[in-house]
Amino acid sequence: MKKRHNYLFALTAAFVAGATPMLADCGFCAREVTLSKPLAKCYLERFSSEFDRVQADGIEVHLVELGACGADRGGTPMPQPTLQSDRTQEADVDESFLIPVAAMKCLADALQQADLESPGVISVEVRSEC
C-alpha cells in the first residue's frame, strides 16, 4: 500500500507543478512489476481497452490499478515452517503501478509468454526489458 501512495503522490505532484517533461522522463515509473497469477490475468484482460484509451488520450504514463482484481484472491493459509524459504512466495505484488504507455504492450507480451498456471509470481523489469 505504501508503494501505491508514493506513486500517487509523485503523479499528483507532477500534475500540480505542471511538470510535463517529468512525465516524459518518467523517473517515478516502476522499474519492475511483480504480479501474482490472478493479477497478471487481470492485467491481460484489461490491457486492450486501457491501452486503446490511453493512446487515444495521448497519455505518456499510465497508472495501472489492479486492486479490484484482488478481491477474488481469497485468503492464504499460514506458511508451514521450512528450512529453506521460497523467495517467490514472499515477494510483494504490485496492485498499482505507474508505467510508460510504451511499456504497457511489452508487459502484456511478457505476461502472455509466462506460465500463468504454475505457482509463484511473475516479475518483469519494465525499464530494461521494455
Backbone as ProteinMPNN parsed JSONL, in Angstrom:
{"seq_chain_A": "MKKRHNYLFALTAAFVAGATPMLADCGFCAREVTLSKPLAKCYLERFSSEFDRVQADGIEVHLVELGACGADRGGTPMPQPTLQSDRTQEADVDESFLIPVAAMKCLADALQQADLESPGVISVEVRSEC", "coords_chain_A": {"N_chain_A": [[0.817, -1.181, 0.0], [2.045, 1.176, 0.655], [3.734, 1.693, -1.52], [1.862, 2.349, -3.458], [0.793, 4.771, -2.515], [3.072, 6.384, -2.682], [3.497, 6.447, -5.481], [1.111, 7.633, -6.341], [1.315, 10.098, -5.028], [3.607, 11.163, -6.281], [2.709, 11.336, -8.921], [0.566, 13.129, -8.63], [1.97, 15.375, -7.689], [3.502, 15.944, -9.951], [1.544, 16.717, -11.823], [0.37, 18.912, -10.5], [2.505, 20.673, -10.347], [2.827, 21.116, -12.978], [4.609, 19.7, -14.527], [5.313, 18.577, -17.225], [7.628, 17.653, -18.736], [8.685, 15.949, -16.805], [6.914, 13.834, -16.782], [7.365, 12.723, -19.297], [9.967, 11.79, -18.968], [9.627, 10.096, -16.862], [10.682, 9.367, -14.29], [9.651, 8.356, -11.985], [8.295, 6.072, -12.54], [7.526, 2.549, -12.38], [10.227, 0.326, -12.002], [10.365, -2.373, -12.011], [7.806, -4.761, -12.333], [5.824, -6.748, -10.35], [3.689, -9.383, -10.298], [0.988, -11.373, -9.098], [-0.366, -14.516, -10.222], [-3.239, -14.314, -10.608], [-3.466, -11.481, -10.739], [-1.882, -10.953, -12.968], [-3.371, -12.202, -14.979], [-5.639, -10.586, -14.846], [-4.552, -8.107, -15.636], [-3.966, -8.71, -18.3], [-6.556, -9.161, -19.27], [-7.646, -6.603, -19.097], [-5.928, -5.084, -20.606], [-6.139, -4.421, -23.464], [-8.361, -2.62, -23.764], [-7.631, -0.55, -21.966], [-5.145, 0.231, -23.017], [-5.839, 1.152, -25.583], [-7.437, 3.324, -24.81], [-5.657, 5.079, -23.388], [-3.831, 5.642, -25.384], [-5.456, 6.96, -27.244], [-6.062, 9.205, -25.754], [-3.628, 10.415, -25.655], [-1.807, 10.049, -23.604], [1.234, 9.69, -21.809], [2.153, 8.303, -19.619], [0.833, 5.807, -17.549], [-1.348, 5.001, -14.874], [-1.691, 1.971, -13.582], [-4.217, 0.185, -12.159], [-4.88, -2.488, -10.29], [-6.132, -3.323, -8.064], [-8.862, -3.899, -7.618], [-9.063, -6.31, -8.854], [-7.955, -8.04, -7.104], [-9.859, -8.79, -5.324], [-10.948, -11.289, -5.619], [-9.029, -13.008, -4.738], [-8.905, -14.29, -2.29], [-8.162, -15.723, 0.972], [-4.931, -16.758, 2.169], [-3.377, -19.625, 3.512], [-1.48, -19.866, 6.587], [2.019, -20.041, 6.179], [3.888, -23.091, 6.298], [6.546, -23.889, 8.517], [9.776, -24.113, 7.152], [13.037, -25.319, 6.175], [14.243, -24.035, 4.077], [13.494, -20.997, 2.491], [11.017, -19.942, 0.192], [11.578, -17.585, -1.988], [9.979, -16.467, -3.989], [7.398, -16.698, -3.071], [7.34, -14.866, -1.042], [7.486, -12.414, -2.161], [6.37, -9.086, -2.674], [3.45, -8.109, -4.321], [2.489, -5.971, -7.032], [-0.198, -4.081, -6.929], [-0.93, -1.68, -7.92], [0.64, 0.541, -10.167], [2.832, 2.852, -11.827], [3.443, 3.205, -15.234], [5.217, 3.649, -18.277], [3.378, 4.324, -21.206], [4.376, 3.234, -23.517], [5.602, 0.952, -22.549], [3.554, -0.66, -21.749], [2.493, -2.521, -23.623], [4.679, -4.186, -23.969], [4.864, -5.32, -21.404], [2.447, -6.717, -21.398], [2.988, -8.556, -23.467], [5.109, -10.013, -22.28], [3.756, -11.158, -20.126], [1.927, -12.751, -21.478], [3.584, -14.701, -22.469], [4.41, -15.944, -20.207], [4.154, -18.609, -17.768], [1.156, -18.993, -16.59], [-0.092, -20.785, -14.986], [1.482, -22.057, -13.147], [2.692, -22.068, -9.708], [3.577, -19.153, -7.719], [5.023, -15.919, -8.458], [5.144, -13.4, -11.054], [7.707, -11.501, -12.363], [8.625, -8.619, -14.088], [11.071, -6.688, -15.517], [10.446, -3.69, -16.366], [11.818, -1.421, -17.115], [14.282, -2.235, -18.209], [13.718, -4.429, -19.897], [11.695, -3.573, -21.526]], "CA_chain_A": [[0.0, 0.0, 0.0], [2.925, 2.331, 0.712], [4.175, 1.963, -2.882], [0.76, 2.99, -4.167], [0.711, 6.164, -2.09], [4.226, 7.092, -3.232], [3.256, 6.674, -6.898], [0.033, 8.602, -6.48], [1.836, 11.392, -4.619], [4.506, 11.642, -7.327], [1.893, 11.702, -10.076], [-0.147, 14.357, -8.275], [2.94, 16.465, -7.643], [3.887, 16.279, -11.326], [0.46, 17.456, -12.457], [0.191, 20.195, -9.826], [3.625, 21.53, -10.725], [2.824, 21.294, -14.429], [5.901, 19.163, -14.963], [5.145, 17.677, -18.351], [8.852, 16.915, -19.042], [8.873, 14.896, -15.822], [6.127, 12.694, -17.218], [8.027, 12.091, -20.437], [11.133, 11.103, -18.441], [9.026, 9.076, -16.01], [11.617, 8.928, -13.268], [8.934, 7.733, -10.877], [7.612, 4.859, -13.006], [8.038, 1.288, -11.843], [11.363, -0.296, -12.686], [9.997, -3.783, -12.112], [6.422, -5.04, -11.962], [5.676, -8.1, -9.83], [2.269, -9.698, -10.253], [0.546, -12.749, -8.844], [-1.004, -15.065, -11.424], [-4.547, -13.685, -10.846], [-3.288, -10.092, -11.171], [-1.364, -10.993, -14.342], [-4.52, -12.498, -15.848], [-6.477, -9.394, -14.837], [-3.887, -7.113, -16.481], [-4.151, -9.114, -19.694], [-7.965, -8.948, -19.623], [-7.905, -5.162, -19.192], [-4.899, -4.415, -21.396], [-6.554, -3.886, -24.759], [-9.212, -1.427, -23.628], [-6.86, 0.527, -21.329], [-4.112, 0.686, -23.94], [-6.512, 1.961, -26.608], [-7.907, 4.57, -24.199], [-4.559, 5.997, -23.094], [-3.267, 6.088, -26.664], [-6.385, 7.944, -27.807], [-5.965, 10.41, -24.935], [-2.284, 10.971, -25.792], [-1.134, 9.951, -22.31], [2.535, 9.041, -21.908], [2.347, 7.482, -18.432], [-0.474, 5.312, -17.116], [-1.439, 4.367, -13.561], [-2.408, 0.7, -13.674], [-4.87, -0.133, -10.891], [-5.376, -3.858, -10.311], [-6.626, -3.619, -6.727], [-10.194, -4.514, -7.682], [-8.878, -7.689, -9.3], [-7.523, -8.823, -5.96], [-10.98, -9.147, -4.466], [-11.243, -12.723, -5.717], [-7.837, -13.776, -4.377], [-9.163, -15.126, -1.118], [-7.092, -15.794, 1.958], [-3.93, -17.799, 2.015], [-3.067, -20.193, 4.821], [-0.17, -19.551, 7.147], [3.022, -20.953, 5.627], [4.483, -24.053, 7.212], [7.981, -23.632, 8.668], [10.67, -24.967, 6.366], [14.44, -24.938, 6.299], [14.549, -23.104, 3.0], [12.331, -20.167, 2.172], [10.754, -19.731, -1.227], [11.573, -16.126, -2.15], [8.9, -16.031, -4.875], [6.163, -16.609, -2.303], [7.447, -13.736, -0.134], [7.55, -11.165, -2.919], [5.198, -8.22, -2.684], [2.923, -7.898, -5.663], [2.131, -4.591, -7.339], [-1.595, -3.933, -7.316], [-0.993, -0.445, -8.706], [1.97, 0.994, -10.543], [2.928, 3.747, -12.97], [4.222, 2.586, -16.308], [5.111, 4.372, -19.541], [2.438, 3.679, -22.122], [5.176, 2.45, -24.455], [5.97, -0.324, -21.926], [2.348, -1.442, -21.453], [2.401, -3.65, -24.557], [5.795, -5.078, -23.649], [4.466, -6.064, -20.216], [1.413, -7.672, -21.826], [3.666, -9.621, -24.22], [5.854, -10.838, -21.327], [2.784, -11.923, -19.353], [1.345, -13.769, -22.354], [4.562, -15.772, -22.633], [4.673, -16.549, -18.899], [3.323, -19.751, -17.363], [0.198, -18.455, -15.632], [-0.694, -21.877, -14.233], [2.386, -22.521, -12.094], [2.641, -21.22, -8.519], [4.574, -18.1, -7.633], [4.724, -14.608, -9.025], [5.848, -13.045, -12.288], [8.348, -10.191, -12.288], [9.134, -8.131, -15.369], [11.791, -5.424, -15.389], [9.913, -2.903, -17.483], [12.797, -0.408, -17.537], [15.348, -2.798, -19.04], [13.196, -5.355, -20.878], [10.706, -2.96, -22.408]], "C_chain_A": [[0.866, 1.253, 0.0], [3.411, 2.714, -0.685], [3.118, 2.763, -3.632], [0.67, 4.466, -3.802], [1.878, 6.977, -2.637], [4.023, 7.417, -4.709], [2.186, 7.741, -7.104], [0.497, 9.994, -6.094], [2.725, 11.982, -5.71], [3.723, 12.098, -8.553], [1.139, 13.003, -9.816], [0.797, 15.538, -8.273], [3.348, 16.895, -9.05], [2.807, 17.096, -12.014], [0.262, 18.827, -11.827], [1.282, 21.163, -10.237], [3.651, 21.802, -12.226], [4.083, 20.759, -15.066], [5.728, 18.144, -16.076], [6.443, 16.972, -18.728], [9.114, 15.779, -18.059], [8.088, 13.65, -16.209], [6.802, 11.968, -18.366], [9.232, 11.289, -19.968], [10.712, 9.936, -17.56], [10.018, 8.496, -15.008], [10.95, 8.235, -12.107], [8.119, 6.522, -11.311], [8.271, 3.624, -12.404], [9.213, 0.797, -12.679], [11.052, -1.76, -12.962], [8.552, -3.927, -11.648], [6.35, -6.502, -11.551], [4.196, -8.359, -9.629], [2.047, -11.153, -9.867], [-0.11, -13.237, -10.134], [-2.392, -14.452, -11.649], [-4.434, -12.225, -11.297], [-2.751, -10.015, -12.595], [-2.494, -11.258, -15.327], [-5.435, -11.28, -15.953], [-5.876, -8.306, -15.731], [-4.121, -7.446, -17.956], [-5.592, -8.904, -20.157], [-8.273, -7.478, -19.861], [-7.009, -4.441, -20.207], [-5.434, -3.721, -22.638], [-7.364, -2.605, -24.62], [-8.45, -0.272, -22.985], [-5.815, 1.094, -22.278], [-4.718, 1.574, -25.027], [-6.931, 3.321, -26.053], [-6.762, 5.551, -23.95], [-3.877, 6.473, -24.37], [-4.154, 7.153, -27.288], [-6.315, 9.268, -27.055], [-4.592, 11.065, -25.028], [-1.496, 10.959, -24.49], [0.175, 9.194, -22.481], [2.806, 8.072, -20.764], [0.969, 7.083, -17.924], [-0.375, 4.681, -15.729], [-2.304, 3.128, -13.708], [-2.92, 0.368, -12.283], [-5.474, -1.534, -10.984], [-5.957, -4.264, -8.965], [-7.985, -4.292, -6.726], [-10.104, -5.967, -8.133], [-8.538, -8.597, -8.13], [-8.657, -9.276, -5.081], [-11.287, -10.635, -4.51], [-10.056, -13.595, -5.325], [-8.088, -14.714, -3.216], [-7.974, -15.128, -0.189], [-6.116, -16.899, 1.636], [-3.597, -18.337, 3.395], [-1.689, -19.755, 5.293], [0.845, -20.534, 6.574], [3.566, -21.88, 6.713], [5.969, -23.743, 7.324], [8.793, -24.632, 7.846], [12.094, -24.486, 6.568], [14.832, -23.926, 5.242], [13.299, -22.298, 2.711], [12.225, -20.001, 0.667], [10.579, -18.239, -1.442], [10.424, -15.66, -3.032], [7.588, -15.903, -4.122], [6.164, -15.386, -1.391], [7.369, -12.397, -0.865], [6.244, -10.387, -2.815], [4.745, -8.042, -4.119], [2.511, -6.439, -5.807], [0.684, -4.544, -7.806], [-1.825, -2.642, -8.087], [0.435, 0.011, -8.971], [1.857, 1.946, -11.728], [3.841, 3.097, -13.996], [4.119, 3.473, -17.541], [4.181, 3.611, -20.482], [3.197, 2.803, -23.115], [5.538, 1.077, -23.877], [4.756, -1.2, -21.627], [2.244, -2.677, -22.34], [3.504, -4.668, -24.274], [5.461, -5.923, -22.424], [3.412, -7.106, -20.571], [2.04, -8.841, -22.584], [4.41, -10.572, -23.276], [4.896, -11.711, -20.515], [2.13, -13.019, -20.194], [2.287, -14.954, -22.534], [4.849, -16.512, -21.329], [3.729, -17.721, -18.65], [2.396, -19.273, -16.251], [-0.475, -19.547, -14.797], [0.205, -22.376, -13.104], [2.301, -21.587, -10.886], [3.729, -20.145, -8.558], [4.091, -16.81, -8.266], [5.53, -14.412, -10.305], [6.422, -11.653, -12.106], [8.91, -9.838, -13.651], [9.817, -6.798, -15.115], [11.41, -4.554, -16.579], [10.882, -1.816, -17.933], [13.85, -0.989, -18.466], [14.818, -3.706, -20.139], [12.276, -4.698, -21.888], [11.285, -1.771, -23.096]], "O_chain_A": [[0.488, 2.273, -0.576], [3.496, 3.897, -1.014], [3.426, 3.719, -4.343], [0.491, 5.315, -4.675], [1.7, 8.134, -3.016], [4.333, 8.523, -5.151], [2.338, 8.637, -7.935], [0.126, 10.972, -6.743], [2.612, 13.165, -6.031], [4.039, 13.126, -9.151], [1.082, 13.876, -10.682], [0.461, 16.598, -8.801], [3.521, 18.087, -9.307], [3.111, 18.062, -12.714], [0.013, 19.803, -12.534], [1.017, 22.346, -10.453], [4.428, 22.638, -12.689], [4.569, 21.319, -16.049], [5.978, 16.956, -15.869], [6.396, 15.778, -19.024], [9.697, 14.76, -18.429], [8.551, 12.532, -15.987], [6.811, 10.738, -18.408], [9.501, 10.216, -20.507], [11.382, 8.903, -17.527], [10.168, 7.279, -14.899], [11.627, 7.583, -11.312], [7.329, 6.0, -10.525], [9.426, 3.661, -11.978], [9.186, 0.852, -13.908], [11.422, -2.309, -14.0], [8.133, -3.285, -10.684], [6.759, -7.388, -12.301], [3.526, -7.645, -8.882], [2.808, -12.042, -10.252], [-0.376, -12.441, -11.035], [-2.708, -14.094, -12.783], [-5.212, -11.775, -12.138], [-3.12, -9.114, -13.349], [-2.573, -10.624, -16.378], [-5.947, -10.978, -17.031], [-6.594, -7.659, -16.493], [-4.434, -6.566, -18.758], [-5.828, -8.514, -21.301], [-9.075, -7.144, -20.733], [-7.305, -3.318, -20.614], [-5.19, -2.529, -22.827], [-7.079, -1.614, -25.292], [-8.602, 0.873, -23.411], [-5.622, 2.308, -22.336], [-4.169, 2.627, -25.35], [-6.803, 4.342, -26.728], [-6.885, 6.734, -24.268], [-3.393, 7.604, -24.422], [-3.65, 8.149, -27.809], [-6.49, 10.332, -27.649], [-4.411, 12.173, -24.523], [-0.603, 11.786, -24.301], [0.238, 8.192, -23.194], [3.588, 7.133, -20.91], [0.053, 7.903, -17.87], [0.555, 3.927, -15.441], [-3.511, 3.226, -13.933], [-2.14, 0.281, -11.335], [-6.468, -1.738, -11.681], [-6.244, -5.442, -8.751], [-8.232, -5.176, -5.905], [-10.985, -6.768, -7.819], [-8.809, -9.797, -8.172], [-8.444, -10.075, -4.169], [-11.825, -11.187, -3.55], [-10.079, -14.803, -5.558], [-7.538, -15.814, -3.17], [-6.91, -14.603, -0.517], [-6.435, -17.85, 0.922], [-3.542, -17.57, 4.357], [-0.848, -19.331, 4.501], [0.567, -21.731, 6.49], [3.685, -21.503, 7.879], [6.595, -23.372, 6.331], [8.523, -25.833, 7.852], [12.328, -23.386, 7.068], [15.665, -23.055, 5.491], [12.189, -22.83, 2.686], [13.233, -19.929, -0.037], [9.531, -17.686, -1.108], [9.931, -14.549, -2.842], [6.745, -15.085, -4.49], [5.097, -14.912, -1.002], [7.202, -11.356, -0.23], [5.156, -10.961, -2.862], [5.56, -7.847, -5.021], [2.221, -5.762, -4.82], [0.375, -4.92, -8.936], [-2.803, -2.521, -8.825], [1.316, -0.114, -8.121], [0.923, 1.865, -12.525], [4.874, 2.517, -13.659], [3.044, 3.999, -17.829], [4.211, 2.382, -20.532], [2.708, 1.744, -23.509], [5.758, 0.133, -24.636], [4.916, -2.372, -21.285], [1.937, -3.765, -21.852], [3.272, -5.876, -24.336], [5.744, -7.121, -22.407], [3.473, -8.243, -20.103], [1.663, -9.992, -22.365], [4.352, -11.79, -23.446], [5.194, -12.875, -20.247], [1.815, -14.093, -19.68], [1.838, -16.084, -22.729], [5.46, -17.581, -21.341], [2.654, -17.812, -19.242], [2.811, -19.162, -15.097], [-1.345, -19.245, -13.98], [-0.274, -23.052, -12.193], [1.884, -20.437, -11.023], [4.678, -20.232, -9.337], [2.909, -16.642, -8.565], [6.466, -15.157, -10.594], [5.703, -10.725, -11.735], [9.583, -10.647, -14.29], [9.211, -5.882, -14.559], [11.984, -4.672, -17.661], [10.761, -1.333, -19.059], [14.275, -0.323, -19.41], [15.406, -3.757, -21.219], [12.095, -5.214, -22.992], [10.599, -1.119, -23.885]]}, "name": "protein", "num_of_chains": 1, "seq": "MKKRHNYLFALTAAFVAGATPMLADCGFCAREVTLSKPLAKCYLERFSSEFDRVQADGIEVHLVELGACGADRGGTPMPQPTLQSDRTQEADVDESFLIPVAAMKCLADALQQADLESPGVISVEVRSEC"}
